[in-house]
Amino acid sequence: MITQNTNSDLAQRDTNVLWHPCTQMKDHEAWPPIAIKRGEGVWLEDHNGKRYLDAISSWWVNLFGHANPRINQAITDQLGTLEQVMLSGFTHEPVVRLSERLVALSPKKLQRCFYADNGSCAVEIAMKMSFHYWLNKGKPNKKRFVNLANGYHGETLGALSVCDVPLYKKTYGPLLLDVITAPSPDCYHREAGQSWEDYSRQQFTKMEAILSEQHDEICAVIVEPLVQGAGFMRMYHPIYLTLLREACDQYNVHLIADEIATGFGRTGTMFACEQASISPDIMCLSKGITGGYLPLSTVLTSEDIYQAFYDDYTELTGFLHSHSYTGNPLACQAAHATLDIFEQDNVIENNKTLAELMRTTTASFEDHPNISEVRQTGMILAIEMVKNKPSKEPFPWQERRGRKGFQYAMEQGVLLRPMGDTFYFIPPYVINEDEIKLMSKVALESIDHAVKGG
């Protein structure tokens, strides 16, 4: 007999055996997990038939909609040929061709691809690569990293070390590397009347001082270009990246660009670094690289860094880092299908229209008494809910106002998952005008609901 699954049945079975990510499991006593049965386009459907507009691309990964037929077909075709082979001592056509395409698409300095299967691992690789480069170059004292206040780069221990979001980092402090934290260029804190560019320039002076004084012990600076994702979607001006590139060159320090969330069109260009006309020494990619289908990450780096490891085996300079599913053929084919869609559908230009629709449908939010800012970079838009607008005083975090807004939005059929009291849109690129209007309407209603205390 076939069991007819329902949301409640699956939720009960789930809470008996699962431990969910980024979740206080006790919350599920009052708000059980929602069991999703299928997806199509920007929509998810649960086992009771209720649909939800996926306004956050299922944790920022989905670019071209759920069950996209072109990506489906690419994976299906690959399944009949090769599902997995180790990439140490072996290779395969999908990973070779994908590497060629990524090198051609990326900032010109980046010539080599190293693969893993998630963003945190990509950051770990980038960190190890930079430190090991300087070690091979006879500079073992260059072993510290500079990060930005409010930055986020993942939750494995190395990646967590270069984060600065206390919610994720504070507990594990005794296990982490000692890093140097520069003030964020996040423009939310600029003075009234001050431009994004002026504020980002102002903030860079503090980064420049760190590099000037401590460059002999610094191997790399790591930043999220333009948007600090898990840091409440705070945003800054490209001039900061331009100045940072110049300073890293001057002081002989690597620049690591974490484009895990900002890459593949999210900020209005293929990669956020393009808006500053810079090339990092190392760039981390993941999330949207497979269109949100399969785990894959890539670390792109320069030929100079690659050559520092290239020697006879007996010299023991090789980069002996590995993951079992490195360069998985199925994931690589999903990535090919994703890049094909970018090429064939004029995605970056089309996104400009969608971004403008997002802007116009939320323009009036600036007048809301409990919204201190609506900010946008390309296909990322964030709405900051506060208790007091003039002072930007937040609601006490213990009240979980954002959570109340999230629950209301789900009841209305829109998946908005705010960070704290920051609501944000990162929708799939296949969203249409009516869906953008619905997303914006429900977001405003959710904020009103949250302000009233639910």
C-alpha positions in Angstrom: 0.0 0.0 0.0 1.3 3.5 -1.0 1.5 5.9 1.9 0.0 9.3 1.2 2.5 11.8 2.7 1.2 15.0 4.2 3.1 18.0 5.7 2.3 17.0 9.2 3.3 13.3 8.7 6.6 14.2 7.2 7.3 16.9 9.7 6.8 14.4 12.6 9.0 11.8 10.9 11.6 14.5 10.3 11.8 15.8 13.9 12.3 12.2 15.1 15.5 11.8 13.1 16.8 15.0 11.6 19.0 17.9 12.9 18.5 20.9 10.6 21.2 23.5 9.6 21.1 27.0 11.1 18.1 26.0 13.2 17.2 25.9 16.9 15.4 22.6 16.7 13.1 23.5 19.6 11.4 26.1 17.3 9.9 23.2 15.4 7.6 22.4 18.3 5.7 25.5 17.4 6.6 25.8 13.7 7.1 22.4 12.1 9.3 22.1 9.0 7.3 22.4 5.8 7.6 19.3 3.5 8.2 20.3 -0.1 7.1 17.9 -2.7 8.0 19.6 -6.0 9.2 22.8 -7.5 8.6 24.6 -10.8 10.0 27.9 -11.9 10.0 30.3 -8.9 7.5 28.2 -7.0 7.7 25.4 -4.4 4.8 23.2 -3.5 4.3 21.3 -0.3 2.6 18.0 0.3 -0.7 19.7 1.0 -0.7 21.4 -2.4 0.2 24.9 -1.0 2.6 26.9 -3.2 5.3 29.3 -2.1 7.1 31.9 -4.2 10.8 31.2 -3.6 12.0 34.8 -3.1 15.4 33.8 -1.7 16.3 31.2 -4.3 16.5 28.4 -1.7 19.5 29.9 0.1 20.6 32.0 -2.8 21.5 29.0 -5.1 18.7 28.8 -7.7 19.2 30.9 -10.8 16.9 29.7 -13.4 14.0 28.2 -11.5 13.2 24.8 -10.0 13.0 21.8 -12.4 14.5 23.8 -15.2 14.1 21.5 -18.3 17.5 22.5 -19.8 19.5 21.8 -16.7 17.4 18.6 -16.1 18.3 17.4 -19.5 22.0 18.1 -19.1 22.2 16.1 -15.9 20.1 13.2 -17.4 22.4 13.0 -20.4 25.5 12.8 -18.2 23.9 10.1 -16.0 24.1 7.6 -18.8 27.8 8.3 -19.4 29.8 9.0 -16.2 28.5 9.8 -12.8 31.8 10.2 -10.8 35.5 9.6 -11.1 38.3 10.7 -8.8 40.1 13.8 -10.1 43.5 12.9 -8.7 45.3 11.3 -11.6 42.2 11.3 -13.8 40.2 13.9 -15.7 37.0 14.1 -17.8 35.6 16.3 -20.5 33.0 18.1 -18.5 35.5 19.4 -15.9 38.1 20.4 -18.5 35.6 22.3 -20.6 34.0 23.9 -17.6 37.4 25.1 -16.4 38.1 26.6 -19.9 34.8 28.4 -19.8 35.3 29.8 -16.3 38.8 31.0 -17.1 37.4 32.8 -20.2 34.5 34.4 -18.2 36.5 35.4 -15.1 38.7 38.4 -14.5 41.8 38.1 -16.7 44.3 37.3 -14.0 42.6 34.1 -13.1 43.9 31.1 -15.1 43.6 28.0 -12.9 40.6 26.1 -11.4 40.7 24.0 -8.2 37.4 22.3 -7.4 35.5 21.3 -4.2 31.8 20.9 -3.4 30.7 23.8 -1.3 31.5 27.4 -0.5 33.1 26.9 2.9 35.5 24.4 1.4 36.3 26.9 -1.4 37.3 29.5 1.2 39.4 26.9 3.1 41.2 26.1 -0.1 41.8 29.8 -0.8 43.2 30.4 2.6 45.5 27.4 2.5 46.6 28.3 -1.0 47.6 31.8 0.0 49.5 30.8 3.2 51.2 27.9 1.3 52.2 30.2 -1.5 54.1 32.5 0.8 55.6 29.5 2.6 56.9 28.2 -0.7 58.2 31.6 -1.5 60.3 31.6 1.7 58.1 34.0 3.7 56.6 31.8 6.5 55.8 34.8 8.6 53.0 35.9 6.2 50.3 33.7 7.8 47.6 36.1 9.0 44.4 37.0 7.2 42.5 40.3 7.2 38.8 40.2 7.0 36.0 42.8 7.1 33.8 43.5 10.1 30.3 42.0 9.5 31.8 39.6 6.8 30.7 36.0 6.4 32.6 33.3 4.5 31.3 29.9 5.8 31.2 27.8 8.9 34.1 25.3 8.7 36.8 26.4 11.1 39.1 28.2 8.7 36.2 29.9 6.9 34.6 30.8 10.3 37.9 32.4 11.4 37.6 35.0 8.7 33.9 35.7 9.5 32.8 38.5 11.7 29.1 37.6 12.4 29.0 36.8 16.2 25.9 34.6 15.9 27.9 32.1 14.0 31.4 32.8 15.3 31.4 33.6 19.0 30.8 30.1 20.4 33.8 28.7 18.5 36.3 31.4 19.3 38.8 29.2 21.1 39.1 27.0 18.0 39.7 29.7 15.5 42.6 31.5 13.8 43.6 34.9 15.1 42.7 37.3 12.3 42.9 41.1 11.7 39.5 42.7 11.3 39.1 46.0 9.3 36.1 48.2 9.6 33.4 47.4 7.0 32.7 49.7 4.1 29.0 48.9 4.6 27.2 52.1 3.7 24.3 51.7 6.1 26.2 53.7 8.6 27.1 56.6 6.4 26.2 60.1 7.6 23.1 61.8 6.2 23.9 63.2 2.8 27.1 61.2 2.5 27.4 59.2 -0.8 28.2 55.5 -0.9 31.4 56.3 -2.7 32.6 58.8 -0.1 31.8 56.5 2.8 33.5 53.5 1.2 36.6 55.7 0.6 36.5 56.9 4.1 36.4 53.4 5.5 39.2 52.2 3.3 41.7 54.5 5.1 41.5 52.0 8.1 42.2 49.0 5.8 45.1 50.9 4.2 46.7 51.5 7.6 46.4 47.8 8.6 48.2 46.8 5.4 50.8 49.5 5.7 51.7 48.5 9.3 51.4 44.7 9.2 51.9 43.6 5.6 55.0 41.5 6.5 52.7 39.1 8.5 49.6 39.2 6.3 49.2 36.6 3.5 45.7 37.7 2.3 42.7 40.0 2.6 39.4 38.3 2.1 36.2 40.2 1.2 32.7 39.6 -0.2 32.6 42.0 -3.1 29.9 44.7 -2.9 27.4 42.8 -0.7 28.0 41.2 2.7 25.4 38.5 2.4 24.9 36.8 5.8 25.9 40.2 7.4 22.3 41.4 6.8 22.9 42.1 3.1 24.9 45.2 3.8 26.3 46.9 0.7 29.2 49.1 -0.4 30.6 51.0 -3.3 33.0 49.4 -5.9 35.6 52.1 -5.2 36.5 50.1 -2.0 37.5 47.1 -4.2 39.5 49.4 -6.5 41.5 50.9 -3.6 41.9 47.5 -2.0 43.4 46.0 -5.2 45.9 48.8 -5.4 46.9 48.4 -1.8 47.3 44.7 -2.0 49.6 45.1 -5.0 51.6 47.8 -3.1 52.0 45.8 0.0 52.5 42.4 -1.6 49.3 40.8 -0.1 46.9 38.5 -1.8 43.3 39.6 -2.5 40.7 36.8 -2.1 37.3 37.6 -3.5 34.5 35.5 -2.0 32.0 35.6 -4.9 30.1 32.5 -3.6 26.9 34.6 -3.2 27.7 37.5 -5.5 28.8 35.6 -8.6 26.8 34.6 -11.6 24.8 37.8 -12.2 23.5 38.5 -8.7 25.0 42.0 -8.5 24.3 43.1 -12.1 27.5 41.8 -13.7 28.7 38.2 -14.1 31.0 38.7 -11.1 30.9 41.6 -8.7 34.6 42.4 -9.1 33.9 43.5 -12.6 32.2 46.6 -11.3 35.5 47.8 -9.9 37.4 46.6 -12.9 39.7 44.5 -10.8 41.0 40.9 -10.8 41.6 39.2 -7.4 44.4 36.8 -6.9 42.0 34.1 -5.8 38.2 33.9 -6.4 35.8 31.5 -4.7 32.7 30.4 -6.6 29.8 28.2 -5.6 26.0 28.5 -5.0 24.7 29.5 -8.4 27.4 27.8 -10.4 25.2 24.7 -11.0 21.9 26.7 -11.2 21.2 25.5 -7.7 21.1 21.9 -8.6 24.2 20.1 -7.3 27.0 20.9 -4.8 30.1 22.3 -6.6 32.6 25.0 -5.9 35.6 26.4 -7.7 38.6 28.3 -6.6 40.2 30.3 -9.4 43.7 31.6 -9.1 46.5 33.2 -11.0 49.3 31.5 -12.9 51.8 33.0 -10.5 50.2 31.3 -7.5 49.9 28.0 -9.4 53.6 28.1 -10.4 54.7 28.5 -6.8 53.5 24.9 -6.2 54.9 23.4 -9.4 58.1 21.5 -8.8 59.5 18.0 -8.4 57.6 15.9 -6.0 60.6 15.5 -3.7 60.6 19.2 -3.1 57.3 18.7 -1.2 55.8 22.0 -2.4 52.6 20.5 -3.9 49.2 21.6 -2.8 47.9 18.2 -1.5 44.4 19.2 -0.7 41.5 17.0 -1.8 37.8 16.2 -1.6 36.2 13.0 -2.8 33.7 14.6 -5.1 36.0 17.2 -6.6 34.9 18.1 -10.1 31.9 15.7 -10.1 30.8 15.2 -13.8 27.1 15.6 -13.0 27.7 18.9 -11.2 29.9 20.0 -14.0 27.2 19.3 -16.6 24.7 21.3 -14.5 27.2 24.1 -14.5 27.5 23.9 -18.3 23.8 24.1 -18.7 23.7 27.1 -16.4 26.4 28.9 -18.5 24.6 28.0 -21.7 21.5 29.8 -20.4 23.6 32.8 -19.6 25.0 32.8 -23.1 21.7 32.1 -25.0 19.2 34.1 -23.0 21.0 37.4 -22.5 20.5 37.0 -18.8 22.6 39.9 -17.5 20.6 42.4 -19.6 17.3 40.8 -18.8 18.2 41.0 -15.1 18.5 44.8 -15.4 14.8 45.0 -16.2 13.9 42.6 -13.3 16.1 44.7 -10.9 14.3 47.9 -11.9 11.0 46.2 -11.3 12.2 45.2 -7.8 13.3 48.8 -7.2 10.0 50.4 -8.3 7.8 48.0 -6.4 9.6 48.8 -3.2 10.3 52.5 -3.8 7.5 53.6 -1.4 8.9 51.5 1.4 11.3 54.3 2.2 8.4 56.2 3.7 7.5 53.4 6.1 8.0 54.5 9.8 9.8 51.3 10.6 12.0 50.9 7.5 15.3 52.7 7.8 16.7 51.7 4.4 15.9 49.9 1.2 19.1 49.1 -0.6 19.8 47.3 -3.8 22.7 45.9 -5.8 21.5 44.2 -9.0 19.2 41.3 -8.2 19.8 41.7 -4.4 17.4 44.0 -2.5 17.3 44.4 1.3 14.8 46.1 3.5 16.0 47.1 7.0 13.2 47.0 9.6 13.8 49.0 12.8 12.1 50.1 16.0 13.1 53.8 15.6 13.7 55.2 12.1 15.6 58.4 12.9 18.1 56.7 15.1 18.1 53.4 13.3 17.5 51.7 16.7 16.7 48.0 16.1 14.0 46.0 17.8 15.4 43.9 20.6 16.7 40.7 18.9 15.0 38.6 21.6 11.6 39.6 20.2 12.3 37.9 16.9 10.2 40.3 14.9 11.7 39.1 11.6 10.6 35.6 12.5 7.1 36.8 12.9 7.2 38.4 9.5 8.6 35.2 8.0 5.8 33.2 9.3 3.2 35.6 8.0 4.8 35.6 4.6 4.7 31.8 4.4 1.0 31.9 5.2 0.6 34.2 2.2 2.6 31.9 0.0 5.9 33.7 -0.2 9.2 32.3 1.1 10.9 35.3 2.7 13.5 34.3 5.3 14.9 37.4 6.9 18.2 37.6 8.7 17.3 39.1 12.0 15.0 42.0 11.0 16.4 42.4 7.5 14.0 41.2 4.8 15.6 40.6 1.4 14.9 39.5 -2.1 17.3 37.2 -4.1 14.8 35.6 -6.5 15.5 33.2 -9.4 16.1 35.1 -12.6 13.0 33.6 -14.2 10.7 35.6 -11.9 8.1 37.8 -13.8 6.5 41.1 -13.1 3.4 39.8 -11.4 5.5 37.6 -9.1 7.8 40.6 -8.2 4.7 42.6 -7.3 3.4 39.8 -5.1 6.8 39.4 -3.5 6.9 43.1 -2.7 3.3 43.3 -1.5 3.7 40.4 0.9 7.1 41.8 2.2 5.5 45.0 3.2 2.5 43.3 4.8 5.0 41.0 6.7 6.9 44.0 8.0 3.6 45.6 9.2 2.7 42.3 10.9 6.1 42.0 12.5 6.0 45.6 13.8 2.7 45.0 15.5 4.3 42.0 17.2 2.5 39.3 15.3 
